[in-house]
Protein backbone atom coordinates (compact mmCIF):
# COMPACT_ATOMS: atom_id res chain seq x y z
CA UNK A 1 0.00 0.00 0.00
CA UNK A 2 2.70 2.47 0.98
CA UNK A 3 4.79 1.54 -2.06
CA UNK A 4 1.86 2.16 -4.36
CA UNK A 5 1.23 5.48 -2.63
CA UNK A 6 4.83 6.55 -3.15
CA UNK A 7 5.03 5.63 -6.82
CA UNK A 8 1.75 7.39 -7.63
CA UNK A 9 2.94 10.53 -5.92
CA UNK A 10 6.19 10.51 -7.86
CA UNK A 11 4.51 10.10 -11.22
CA UNK A 12 2.22 12.96 -10.36
CA UNK A 13 5.14 15.11 -9.27
CA UNK A 14 7.14 14.38 -12.41
CA UNK A 15 4.23 15.46 -14.59
CA UNK A 16 3.90 18.60 -12.58
CA UNK A 17 7.57 19.50 -12.94
CA UNK A 18 7.34 19.02 -16.70
CA UNK A 19 4.38 21.32 -17.03
CA UNK A 20 5.72 24.06 -14.84
CA UNK A 21 9.39 24.20 -15.74
CA UNK A 22 8.98 23.98 -19.47
CA UNK A 23 7.12 27.26 -19.39
CA UNK A 24 4.79 28.25 -22.16
CA UNK A 25 5.40 30.84 -24.82
CA UNK A 26 3.83 34.04 -23.65
CA UNK A 27 2.86 36.92 -25.85
CA UNK A 28 2.45 39.80 -23.48
CA UNK A 29 -1.09 41.06 -23.98
CA UNK A 30 -0.42 44.28 -22.19
CA UNK A 31 -3.98 45.33 -21.72
CA UNK A 32 -7.33 43.96 -22.68
CA UNK A 33 -9.04 47.34 -22.86
CA UNK A 34 -6.91 50.24 -24.15
CA UNK A 35 -9.45 52.79 -22.89
CA UNK A 36 -9.84 51.51 -19.35
CA UNK A 37 -8.43 53.43 -16.39
CA UNK A 38 -8.76 51.75 -12.98
CA UNK A 39 -8.54 53.88 -9.82
CA UNK A 40 -8.33 52.59 -6.27
CA UNK A 41 -10.46 55.00 -4.21
CA UNK A 42 -13.56 56.97 -5.15
CA UNK A 43 -11.71 60.22 -4.43
CA UNK A 44 -9.03 59.42 -7.00
CA UNK A 45 -11.70 58.16 -9.39
CA UNK A 46 -13.48 61.50 -9.21
CA UNK A 47 -10.32 63.46 -10.09
CA UNK A 48 -9.43 61.16 -12.99
CA UNK A 49 -12.99 61.25 -14.31
CA UNK A 50 -12.81 65.04 -14.34
CA UNK A 51 -9.56 64.86 -16.32
CA UNK A 52 -10.60 62.44 -19.06
CA UNK A 53 -14.41 62.93 -19.02
CA UNK A 54 -16.17 60.49 -21.38
CA UNK A 55 -13.20 59.81 -23.63
CA UNK A 56 -11.98 56.99 -21.42
CA UNK A 57 -13.82 54.66 -19.07
CA UNK A 58 -12.88 55.03 -15.42
CA UNK A 59 -13.54 52.27 -12.89
CA UNK A 60 -13.12 52.60 -9.13
CA UNK A 61 -12.26 49.57 -7.02
CA UNK A 62 -13.22 50.66 -3.51
CA UNK A 63 -16.81 51.83 -3.69
CA UNK A 64 -18.61 54.53 -1.73
CA UNK A 65 -18.24 54.24 2.04
CA UNK A 66 -15.59 51.51 2.03
CA UNK A 67 -12.65 51.69 4.42
CA UNK A 68 -9.53 50.93 2.32
CA UNK A 69 -8.26 48.72 5.13
CA UNK A 70 -11.32 46.52 4.92
CA UNK A 71 -11.41 46.33 1.15
CA UNK A 72 -11.48 42.87 -0.37
CA UNK A 73 -11.11 42.56 -4.10
CA UNK A 74 -14.01 41.01 -6.00
CA UNK A 75 -13.23 38.88 -9.08
CA UNK A 76 -14.71 41.56 -11.34
CA UNK A 77 -12.42 44.19 -9.78
CA UNK A 78 -9.40 42.04 -10.38
CA UNK A 79 -10.42 41.32 -13.95
CA UNK A 80 -10.71 45.07 -14.47
CA UNK A 81 -7.22 45.50 -13.04
CA UNK A 82 -5.95 42.84 -15.42
CA UNK A 83 -7.60 44.49 -18.42
CA UNK A 84 -6.77 48.07 -17.55
CA UNK A 85 -4.29 50.14 -19.50
CA UNK A 86 -3.71 52.58 -16.66
CA UNK A 87 -3.92 52.05 -12.90
CA UNK A 88 -4.09 55.12 -10.67
CA UNK A 89 -3.53 54.84 -6.93
CA UNK A 90 -2.97 57.09 -3.94
CA UNK A 91 0.33 55.76 -2.65
CA UNK A 92 1.89 56.36 0.81
CA UNK A 93 0.69 52.86 1.65
CA UNK A 94 -3.01 53.76 1.69
CA UNK A 95 -3.68 50.67 -0.43
CA UNK A 96 -1.73 48.39 1.94
CA UNK A 97 -0.58 45.16 0.42
CA UNK A 98 -1.90 46.11 -3.03
CA UNK A 99 0.86 48.74 -3.29
CA UNK A 100 3.38 45.92 -3.77
CA UNK A 101 1.25 44.53 -6.55
CA UNK A 102 1.05 47.87 -8.37
CA UNK A 103 4.82 48.29 -8.14
CA UNK A 104 5.33 44.92 -9.74
CA UNK A 105 2.76 45.52 -12.49
CA UNK A 106 4.89 48.38 -13.85
CA UNK A 107 6.26 46.29 -16.73
CA UNK A 108 2.85 45.48 -18.12
CA UNK A 109 0.85 48.61 -17.37
CA UNK A 110 1.08 52.32 -16.84
CA UNK A 111 0.92 52.95 -13.11
CA UNK A 112 0.30 56.42 -11.68
CA UNK A 113 0.68 57.28 -8.00
CA UNK A 114 -0.87 60.54 -6.85
CA UNK A 115 1.68 60.86 -4.07
CA UNK A 116 4.53 61.00 -6.62
CA UNK A 117 3.47 64.51 -7.56
CA UNK A 118 3.64 65.78 -4.02
CA UNK A 119 6.53 67.53 -2.32
CA UNK A 120 7.79 65.39 0.59
CA UNK A 121 8.19 68.49 2.75
CA UNK A 122 4.49 69.16 2.59
CA UNK A 123 3.57 65.64 3.66
CA UNK A 124 2.91 64.90 7.32
CA UNK A 125 5.19 62.32 8.87
CA UNK A 126 3.66 59.78 11.24
CA UNK A 127 7.05 58.47 12.28
CA UNK A 128 10.58 58.57 10.98
CA UNK A 129 9.87 56.72 7.75
CA UNK A 130 6.19 56.76 6.92
CA UNK A 131 3.80 59.49 5.86
CA UNK A 132 0.13 60.06 6.59
CA UNK A 133 -1.68 58.91 3.43
CA UNK A 134 -4.85 61.05 3.76
CA UNK A 135 -3.47 63.72 1.44
CA UNK A 136 -6.75 64.65 -0.26
CA UNK A 137 -7.88 66.75 2.71
CA UNK A 138 -5.55 69.56 1.64
CA UNK A 139 -7.04 70.76 -1.67
CA UNK A 140 -3.83 72.42 -2.86
CA UNK A 141 -1.69 69.40 -2.03
CA UNK A 142 -4.25 67.16 -3.71
CA UNK A 143 -4.05 69.41 -6.75
CA UNK A 144 -0.33 68.49 -7.03
CA UNK A 145 -1.38 64.86 -7.22
CA UNK A 146 -3.99 65.68 -9.85
CA UNK A 147 -1.35 67.57 -11.82
CA UNK A 148 0.99 64.60 -11.69
CA UNK A 149 -1.68 62.25 -12.96
CA UNK A 150 -2.68 64.74 -15.68
CA UNK A 151 0.96 64.88 -16.83
CA UNK A 152 1.26 61.11 -16.82
CA UNK A 153 -2.06 60.68 -18.64
CA UNK A 154 -0.88 63.11 -21.32
CA UNK A 155 2.24 60.98 -21.79
CA UNK A 156 0.12 57.85 -22.16
CA UNK A 157 -2.53 59.42 -24.41
CA UNK A 158 -0.61 62.12 -26.35
CA UNK A 159 -3.40 62.74 -28.83
CA UNK A 160 -5.70 63.95 -26.06
CA UNK A 161 -3.12 66.36 -24.69
CA UNK A 162 -5.17 69.54 -25.28
CA UNK A 163 -8.32 67.99 -23.87
CA UNK A 164 -6.75 66.73 -20.65
CA UNK A 165 -4.84 69.96 -20.19
CA UNK A 166 -7.94 72.12 -20.48
CA UNK A 167 -9.82 69.84 -18.09
CA UNK A 168 -6.95 70.13 -15.66
CA UNK A 169 -7.02 73.93 -15.93
CA UNK A 170 -10.69 74.14 -15.04
CA UNK A 171 -10.17 71.63 -12.22
CA UNK A 172 -7.32 73.76 -10.91
CA UNK A 173 -9.63 76.79 -10.82
CA UNK A 174 -12.34 74.84 -9.04
CA UNK A 175 -9.97 73.46 -6.41
CA UNK A 176 -8.43 76.86 -5.74
CA UNK A 177 -11.82 78.43 -5.29
CA UNK A 178 -12.89 75.54 -3.10
CA UNK A 179 -9.82 76.13 -0.95
CA UNK A 180 -10.67 79.84 -0.60
CA UNK A 181 -14.30 79.15 0.23
CA UNK A 182 -13.56 76.52 2.83
CA UNK A 183 -10.89 78.66 4.46
CA UNK A 184 -13.37 81.53 4.77
CA UNK A 185 -15.98 79.19 6.17
CA UNK A 186 -13.74 77.62 8.79
CA UNK A 187 -12.15 80.89 9.84
CA UNK A 188 -15.57 82.19 10.77
CA UNK A 189 -15.60 79.63 13.59
CA UNK A 190 -14.13 81.26 16.74
CA UNK A 191 -10.46 80.23 17.16
CA UNK A 192 -11.00 78.56 20.55
CA UNK A 193 -13.73 76.37 19.07
CA UNK A 194 -11.73 75.32 16.01
CA UNK A 195 -11.15 71.78 17.26
CA UNK A 196 -11.96 68.71 15.22
CA UNK A 197 -12.29 65.50 17.21
CA UNK A 198 -12.97 62.26 15.32
CA UNK A 199 -12.57 58.55 15.70
CA UNK A 200 -9.50 57.98 13.52
CA UNK A 201 -6.56 60.06 12.45
CA UNK A 202 -7.56 61.01 8.89
CA UNK A 203 -7.85 64.76 9.20
CA UNK A 204 -4.33 66.04 9.88
CA UNK A 205 -3.93 67.50 6.40
CA UNK A 206 -7.33 69.10 6.75
CA UNK A 207 -6.29 70.67 10.04
CA UNK A 208 -2.99 71.88 8.61
CA UNK A 209 -4.59 73.39 5.54
CA UNK A 210 -7.41 75.18 7.32
CA UNK A 211 -5.80 76.02 10.66
CA UNK A 212 -7.84 73.62 12.73
CA UNK A 213 -6.71 71.60 15.72
CA UNK A 214 -7.22 67.89 15.01
CA UNK A 215 -7.47 65.25 17.71
CA UNK A 216 -8.33 61.62 17.24
CA UNK A 217 -9.14 58.74 19.50
CA UNK A 218 -7.50 56.18 17.27
CA UNK A 219 -4.23 56.20 15.34
CA UNK A 220 -3.86 56.23 11.56
CA UNK A 221 -4.44 52.52 11.39
CA UNK A 222 -8.05 51.52 12.01
CA UNK A 223 -7.02 48.20 13.53
CA UNK A 224 -5.43 49.18 16.83
CA UNK A 225 -7.76 49.81 19.75
CA UNK A 226 -7.85 53.28 21.24
CA UNK A 227 -5.76 53.59 24.40
CA UNK A 228 -7.51 54.38 27.71
CA UNK A 229 -5.23 57.32 28.36
CA UNK A 230 -6.12 58.74 24.98
CA UNK A 231 -9.82 58.69 25.82
CA UNK A 232 -9.41 60.31 29.23
CA UNK A 233 -7.05 62.98 27.84
CA UNK A 234 -9.62 63.82 25.21
CA UNK A 235 -12.40 64.04 27.78
CA UNK A 236 -10.35 66.47 29.89
CA UNK A 237 -9.56 68.59 26.88
CA UNK A 238 -13.18 68.73 25.75
CA UNK A 239 -14.30 69.83 29.21
CA UNK A 240 -11.54 72.43 29.48
CA UNK A 241 -12.10 73.95 26.06
CA UNK A 242 -15.90 73.55 26.19
CA UNK A 243 -15.91 71.86 22.79
CA UNK A 244 -19.46 71.60 21.51
CA UNK A 245 -19.32 68.64 19.19
CA UNK A 246 -17.27 65.68 18.07
CA UNK A 247 -17.61 63.80 14.80
CA UNK A 248 -18.11 60.35 13.36
CA UNK A 249 -16.50 59.12 10.15
CA UNK A 250 -18.35 57.53 7.29
CA UNK A 251 -16.11 54.49 7.06
CA UNK A 252 -14.99 53.85 10.64
CA UNK A 253 -16.95 52.57 13.66
CA UNK A 254 -18.27 55.10 16.16
CA UNK A 255 -18.03 53.00 19.33
CA UNK A 256 -15.04 54.83 20.77
CA UNK A 257 -16.66 58.20 20.07
CA UNK A 258 -19.56 57.16 22.28
CA UNK A 259 -17.13 56.33 25.09
CA UNK A 260 -15.80 59.89 24.94
CA UNK A 261 -19.30 61.38 25.02
CA UNK A 262 -20.19 59.30 28.07
CA UNK A 263 -16.94 60.38 29.75
CA UNK A 264 -17.76 64.03 29.19
CA UNK A 265 -21.26 63.59 30.53
CA UNK A 266 -19.94 62.34 33.88
CA UNK A 267 -17.87 65.54 34.10
CA UNK A 268 -20.87 67.72 33.37
CA UNK A 269 -20.05 68.70 29.80
CA UNK A 270 -22.66 67.88 27.19
CA UNK A 271 -21.04 67.10 23.85
CA UNK A 272 -23.16 66.23 20.88
CA UNK A 273 -22.25 64.19 17.84
CA UNK A 274 -21.72 66.88 15.25
CA UNK A 275 -22.46 64.61 12.34
CA UNK A 276 -20.74 62.20 10.01
CA UNK A 277 -17.63 63.29 8.14
CA UNK A 278 -16.49 61.67 4.90
CA UNK A 279 -12.94 60.43 5.26
CA UNK A 280 -11.62 57.64 3.06
CA UNK A 281 -14.37 57.46 0.48
CA UNK A 282 -16.96 59.65 -1.19
CA UNK A 283 -20.65 59.33 -0.40
CA UNK A 284 -23.41 58.10 -2.69
CA UNK A 285 -25.35 60.27 -5.13
CA UNK A 286 -28.13 61.03 -2.66
CA UNK A 287 -25.76 62.53 -0.09
CA UNK A 288 -24.41 65.17 -2.44
CA UNK A 289 -20.91 64.12 -1.42
CA UNK A 290 -20.36 62.02 -4.51
CA UNK A 291 -17.66 64.31 -5.90
CA UNK A 292 -14.47 65.52 -4.31
CA UNK A 293 -15.70 69.11 -4.16
CA UNK A 294 -19.10 68.02 -2.85
CA UNK A 295 -17.46 65.89 -0.19
CA UNK A 296 -15.19 68.68 1.04
CA UNK A 297 -18.06 71.15 1.14
CA UNK A 298 -20.28 68.70 2.95
CA UNK A 299 -17.60 68.06 5.60
CA UNK A 300 -17.04 71.75 6.20
CA UNK A 301 -20.77 72.38 6.34
CA UNK A 302 -21.16 69.65 8.97
CA UNK A 303 -18.24 71.09 10.93
CA UNK A 304 -19.41 74.67 10.77
CA UNK A 305 -22.98 73.82 11.70
CA UNK A 306 -21.90 71.91 14.78
CA UNK A 307 -19.10 74.13 16.07
CA UNK A 308 -20.62 77.53 15.47
CA UNK A 309 -23.83 79.17 16.64
CA UNK A 310 -24.83 80.49 13.28
CA UNK A 311 -24.06 78.97 9.93
CA UNK A 312 -23.09 81.60 7.38
CA UNK A 313 -24.36 80.98 3.93
CA UNK A 314 -21.53 81.04 1.42
CA UNK A 315 -21.58 81.49 -2.32
CA UNK A 316 -22.13 78.12 -3.95
CA UNK A 317 -19.80 77.33 -6.83
CA UNK A 318 -22.21 75.66 -9.18
CA UNK B 1 -11.55 29.60 -19.17
CA UNK B 2 -8.50 31.71 -19.85
CA UNK B 3 -4.89 31.51 -18.79
CA UNK B 4 -5.62 33.78 -15.81
CA UNK B 5 -8.23 31.42 -14.41
CA UNK B 6 -5.83 28.54 -14.89
CA UNK B 7 -3.02 30.32 -13.03
CA UNK B 8 -5.32 31.23 -10.15
CA UNK B 9 -6.65 27.69 -9.95
CA UNK B 10 -3.17 26.15 -9.94
CA UNK B 11 -2.16 28.44 -7.07
CA UNK B 12 -5.34 27.56 -5.18
CA UNK B 13 -4.84 23.84 -5.74
CA UNK B 14 -1.17 23.85 -4.68
CA UNK B 15 -2.15 25.53 -1.44
CA UNK B 16 -5.21 23.33 -1.02
CA UNK B 17 -3.14 20.16 -1.37
CA UNK B 18 -0.35 21.29 0.94
CA UNK B 19 -2.84 22.39 3.57
CA UNK B 20 -5.06 19.34 3.40
CA UNK B 21 -2.10 16.95 3.64
CA UNK B 22 -0.64 18.69 6.68
CA UNK B 23 -4.12 19.25 8.10
CA UNK B 24 -4.78 15.49 8.30
CA UNK B 25 -1.95 15.03 10.78
CA UNK B 26 -2.96 18.15 12.67
CA UNK B 27 -6.56 16.96 12.97
CA UNK B 28 -5.39 13.59 14.25
CA UNK B 29 -3.19 15.28 16.83
CA UNK B 30 -5.97 17.71 17.87
CA UNK B 31 -3.67 20.63 17.05
CA UNK B 32 -5.37 22.01 13.98
CA UNK B 33 -5.90 25.49 15.37
CA UNK B 34 -2.15 25.98 15.13
CA UNK B 35 -2.86 27.46 11.69
CA UNK B 36 -5.19 30.07 13.09
CA UNK B 37 -2.76 30.74 15.91
CA UNK B 38 0.07 31.41 13.46
CA UNK B 39 -2.09 33.82 11.48
CA UNK B 40 -2.25 36.01 14.59
CA UNK B 41 1.09 35.42 16.21
CA UNK B 42 3.10 36.60 13.19
CA UNK B 43 2.30 40.20 14.14
CA UNK B 44 5.40 40.81 16.31
CA UNK B 45 7.52 39.37 13.51
CA UNK B 46 6.01 41.86 11.09
CA UNK B 47 6.56 44.77 13.47
CA UNK B 48 10.17 43.80 14.08
CA UNK B 49 10.77 43.35 10.34
CA UNK B 50 9.33 46.81 9.78
CA UNK B 51 11.47 48.36 12.52
CA UNK B 52 14.62 46.73 11.16
CA UNK B 53 14.02 47.36 7.46
CA UNK B 54 11.93 50.54 7.86
CA UNK B 55 9.73 49.79 4.89
CA UNK B 56 6.79 47.60 4.00
CA UNK B 57 8.74 45.29 1.69
CA UNK B 58 7.08 41.90 1.80
CA UNK B 59 10.33 39.90 1.72
CA UNK B 60 11.34 41.21 5.15
CA UNK B 61 7.78 40.78 6.37
CA UNK B 62 7.85 37.18 5.19
CA UNK B 63 11.12 36.42 6.99
CA UNK B 64 9.90 38.03 10.22
CA UNK B 65 6.57 36.22 9.98
CA UNK B 66 8.16 32.84 9.21
CA UNK B 67 10.48 33.20 12.18
CA UNK B 68 7.58 33.94 14.51
CA UNK B 69 5.52 31.15 12.96
CA UNK B 70 8.17 28.61 13.96
CA UNK B 71 8.62 30.33 17.31
CA UNK B 72 4.87 29.99 17.95
CA UNK B 73 4.92 26.23 17.46
CA UNK B 74 7.98 25.92 19.71
CA UNK B 75 6.26 27.82 22.54
CA UNK B 76 3.03 25.87 22.11
CA UNK B 77 5.00 22.68 22.35
CA UNK B 78 6.91 23.89 25.39
CA UNK B 79 3.67 24.64 27.24
CA UNK B 80 2.05 21.40 26.15
CA UNK B 81 4.90 18.93 26.63
CA UNK B 82 7.04 20.43 29.36
CA UNK B 83 4.40 22.17 31.46
CA UNK B 84 1.73 19.52 30.78
CA UNK B 85 -0.83 22.13 29.77
CA UNK B 86 -3.65 21.06 27.43
CA UNK B 87 -2.92 21.55 23.73
CA UNK B 88 -5.82 23.98 23.15
CA UNK B 89 -4.88 26.06 26.19
CA UNK B 90 -1.25 26.19 25.02
CA UNK B 91 -2.33 27.36 21.57
CA UNK B 92 -4.67 29.95 23.04
CA UNK B 93 -2.11 31.40 25.42
CA UNK B 94 0.63 31.56 22.82
CA UNK B 95 -1.16 33.30 20.01
CA UNK B 96 -3.16 35.80 22.05
CA UNK B 97 -0.01 36.72 23.95
CA UNK B 98 2.08 37.14 20.81
CA UNK B 99 -0.64 39.11 19.02
CA UNK B 100 -1.05 41.44 21.99
CA UNK B 101 2.73 41.80 22.15
CA UNK B 102 2.64 42.90 18.52
CA UNK B 103 -0.02 45.52 19.24
CA UNK B 104 2.07 46.88 22.13
CA UNK B 105 5.20 46.95 19.95
CA UNK B 106 3.31 49.00 17.35
CA UNK B 107 2.18 51.43 20.03
CA UNK B 108 5.61 51.78 21.61
CA UNK B 109 8.04 51.83 18.72
CA UNK B 110 6.15 53.26 15.77
CA UNK B 111 4.59 56.15 17.70
CA UNK B 112 1.36 54.17 17.57
CA UNK B 113 0.84 55.53 14.13
CA UNK B 114 2.19 53.19 11.51
CA UNK B 115 -0.45 51.50 9.46
CA UNK B 116 0.82 48.08 10.31
CA UNK B 117 -1.02 44.80 10.63
CA UNK B 118 -1.05 41.41 8.95
CA UNK B 119 -3.98 42.32 6.74
CA UNK B 120 -2.28 45.23 5.05
CA UNK B 121 1.33 44.13 4.87
CA UNK B 122 1.43 40.33 4.77
CA UNK B 123 -1.82 38.66 3.81
CA UNK B 124 -2.31 38.39 0.07
CA UNK B 125 -5.42 37.85 -1.98
CA UNK B 126 -5.86 34.79 -4.16
CA UNK B 127 -7.74 36.73 -6.83
CA UNK B 128 -4.90 39.14 -7.53
CA UNK B 129 -2.14 36.54 -7.84
CA UNK B 130 -2.50 36.21 -11.61
CA UNK B 131 -1.61 39.87 -12.10
CA UNK B 132 1.92 39.14 -10.96
CA UNK B 133 3.21 36.95 -13.79
CA UNK B 134 6.75 35.70 -13.99
CA UNK B 135 7.91 36.02 -17.59
CA UNK B 136 11.41 35.10 -18.63
CA UNK B 137 12.69 35.20 -22.20
CA UNK B 138 9.16 35.57 -23.47
CA UNK B 139 8.06 32.41 -21.72
CA UNK B 140 5.45 32.39 -19.01
CA UNK B 141 6.60 30.43 -15.98
CA UNK B 142 3.59 31.04 -13.77
CA UNK B 143 2.83 33.65 -11.19
CA UNK B 144 5.04 34.82 -8.36
CA UNK B 145 2.79 33.15 -5.76
CA UNK B 146 2.75 29.91 -7.73
CA UNK B 147 6.52 29.76 -7.86
CA UNK B 148 6.73 30.60 -4.16
CA UNK B 149 4.20 27.96 -3.19
CA UNK B 150 5.47 25.22 -5.50
CA UNK B 151 8.68 24.46 -3.55
CA UNK B 152 6.64 24.40 -0.35
CA UNK B 153 4.18 21.98 -1.89
CA UNK B 154 6.99 19.71 -3.12
CA UNK B 155 8.56 19.84 0.32
CA UNK B 156 5.25 18.89 1.94
CA UNK B 157 4.71 15.96 -0.42
CA UNK B 158 8.29 14.71 0.01
CA UNK B 159 8.04 15.04 3.77
CA UNK B 160 4.76 13.14 3.90
CA UNK B 161 6.06 10.41 1.57
CA UNK B 162 9.53 9.99 3.07
CA UNK B 163 8.53 10.53 6.68
CA UNK B 164 5.23 8.70 6.44
CA UNK B 165 6.10 6.04 9.03
CA UNK B 166 7.35 8.60 11.53
CA UNK B 167 4.34 10.87 11.07
CA UNK B 168 1.91 8.00 11.28
CA UNK B 169 3.30 6.60 14.49
CA UNK B 170 3.55 10.11 15.95
CA UNK B 171 -0.13 10.76 15.20
CA UNK B 172 -1.46 7.58 16.72
CA UNK B 173 0.90 6.12 19.32
CA UNK B 174 3.39 8.63 20.53
CA UNK B 175 4.30 6.64 23.65
CA UNK B 176 4.76 3.49 21.60
CA UNK B 177 7.04 5.37 19.22
CA UNK B 178 9.17 6.57 22.13
CA UNK B 179 9.44 3.06 23.52
CA UNK B 180 10.61 1.79 20.12
CA UNK B 181 13.40 4.36 20.14
CA UNK B 182 12.00 6.51 17.32
CA UNK B 183 13.23 10.09 17.52
CA UNK B 184 9.86 11.63 18.32
CA UNK B 185 11.22 15.11 18.83
CA UNK B 186 12.86 15.20 15.42
CA UNK B 187 9.63 14.28 13.63
CA UNK B 188 7.57 16.57 15.76
CA UNK B 189 9.70 19.65 15.31
CA UNK B 190 10.35 19.18 11.61
CA UNK B 191 6.62 18.66 11.07
CA UNK B 192 5.70 21.77 13.05
CA UNK B 193 8.36 23.84 11.28
CA UNK B 194 6.94 22.71 7.95
CA UNK B 195 3.43 23.63 9.09
CA UNK B 196 4.51 27.13 10.07
CA UNK B 197 6.47 27.76 6.88
CA UNK B 198 3.63 26.45 4.73
CA UNK B 199 1.03 28.58 6.48
CA UNK B 200 3.11 31.76 6.43
CA UNK B 201 4.01 31.37 2.73
CA UNK B 202 0.37 30.64 1.91
CA UNK B 203 -0.84 33.63 3.94
CA UNK B 204 1.45 35.80 1.85
CA UNK B 205 -0.12 34.56 -1.36
CA UNK B 206 -3.78 33.98 -0.55
CA UNK B 207 -4.65 35.37 2.89
CA UNK B 208 -5.52 33.78 6.20
CA UNK B 209 -9.10 32.53 5.96
CA UNK B 210 -8.41 30.24 3.00
CA UNK B 211 -5.33 28.66 4.58
CA UNK B 212 -6.88 28.09 8.00
CA UNK B 213 -10.07 26.79 6.36
CA UNK B 214 -8.26 24.36 4.10
CA UNK B 215 -6.09 23.18 6.96
CA UNK B 216 -9.10 21.93 8.91
CA UNK B 217 -12.22 21.43 6.78
CA UNK B 218 -11.07 18.90 4.13
CA UNK B 219 -9.19 16.71 6.64
CA UNK B 220 -12.14 16.82 9.03
CA UNK B 221 -14.47 15.86 6.18
CA UNK B 222 -12.41 12.89 5.15
CA UNK B 223 -11.93 11.91 8.81
CA UNK B 224 -15.70 11.36 8.94
CA UNK B 225 -15.67 9.06 5.94
CA UNK B 226 -12.63 6.83 6.19
CA UNK B 227 -10.79 5.13 9.00
CA UNK B 228 -7.27 4.67 7.69
CA UNK B 229 -4.59 7.27 7.24
CA UNK B 230 -3.64 6.86 3.59
CA UNK B 231 -7.21 6.98 2.25
CA UNK B 232 -7.78 9.92 4.56
CA UNK B 233 -4.90 11.83 2.96
CA UNK B 234 -6.15 11.11 -0.56
CA UNK B 235 -9.75 11.92 0.26
CA UNK B 236 -8.74 15.10 1.99
CA UNK B 237 -6.91 16.21 -1.17
CA UNK B 238 -9.94 15.28 -3.23
CA UNK B 239 -12.29 17.28 -1.01
CA UNK B 240 -10.04 20.32 -1.15
CA UNK B 241 -9.76 19.98 -4.94
CA UNK B 242 -13.52 19.83 -5.39
CA UNK B 243 -14.09 22.76 -3.06
CA UNK B 244 -11.41 24.84 -4.78
CA UNK B 245 -12.87 24.21 -8.22
CA UNK B 246 -16.52 24.71 -7.21
CA UNK B 247 -15.66 27.65 -4.99
CA UNK B 248 -13.65 29.35 -7.71
CA UNK B 249 -16.39 29.17 -10.33
CA UNK B 250 -19.07 30.11 -7.81
CA UNK B 251 -17.08 33.17 -6.80
CA UNK B 252 -16.78 34.23 -10.44
CA UNK B 253 -20.51 33.70 -10.89
CA UNK B 254 -21.57 35.63 -7.77
CA UNK B 255 -18.66 38.12 -8.06
CA UNK B 256 -17.49 37.70 -4.47
CA UNK B 257 -14.12 37.05 -2.82
CA UNK B 258 -12.60 33.79 -4.11
CA UNK B 259 -10.97 32.70 -0.84
CA UNK B 260 -14.14 33.06 1.18
CA UNK B 261 -16.17 31.23 -1.46
CA UNK B 262 -13.76 28.27 -1.47
CA UNK B 263 -14.02 28.00 2.32
CA UNK B 264 -17.82 28.28 2.16
CA UNK B 265 -17.92 25.52 -0.45
CA UNK B 266 -15.75 23.18 1.59
CA UNK B 267 -17.94 23.89 4.62
CA UNK B 268 -21.00 22.97 2.58
CA UNK B 269 -19.34 19.71 1.54
CA UNK B 270 -18.58 19.02 5.20
CA UNK B 271 -22.24 19.50 6.12
CA UNK B 272 -23.38 17.22 3.30
CA UNK B 273 -20.97 14.54 4.52
CA UNK B 274 -22.32 14.85 8.07
CA UNK B 275 -25.88 14.41 6.79
CA UNK B 276 -24.76 11.41 4.77
CA UNK B 277 -23.07 9.71 7.71
CA UNK B 278 -26.06 10.37 10.02
CA UNK B 279 -28.46 8.98 7.47
CA UNK B 280 -26.26 5.91 7.06
CA UNK B 281 -26.29 5.27 10.80
CA UNK B 282 -30.05 5.81 11.01
CA UNK B 283 -30.59 3.48 8.08
CA UNK B 284 -28.44 0.76 9.67
CA UNK B 285 -30.34 0.99 12.96
CA UNK B 286 -33.60 0.58 11.11
CA UNK B 287 -32.34 -2.57 9.45
CA UNK B 288 -31.19 -3.94 12.81
CA UNK B 289 -34.58 -3.15 14.34
CA UNK B 290 -36.40 -4.95 11.58
Interface residues (C-beta under 8 A of the other chain):
Chain A: X1 X2 X5 X6 X9 X10 X13 X20 X21 X23 X24 X25 X26 X27 X28 X69 X72 X73 X74 X75 X76 X77 X78 X79 X81 X82 X93 X96 X97 X98 X99 X100 X101 X104 X105 X108 X126 X127 X128 X129 X130 X133 X201 X219 X220 X221 X223 X224 X225 X227
Chain B: X4 X54 X55 X56 X57 X58 X103 X106 X107 X110 X111 X112 X113 X114 X115 X116 X117 X119 X120 X121 X122 X123 X124 X125 X127 X128 X130 X131 X132 X133 X135 X136 X138 X139 X140 X141 X142 X144 X146 X150 X154 X157 X161 X164 X230 X251 X252 X255 X256 X257 X258 X260
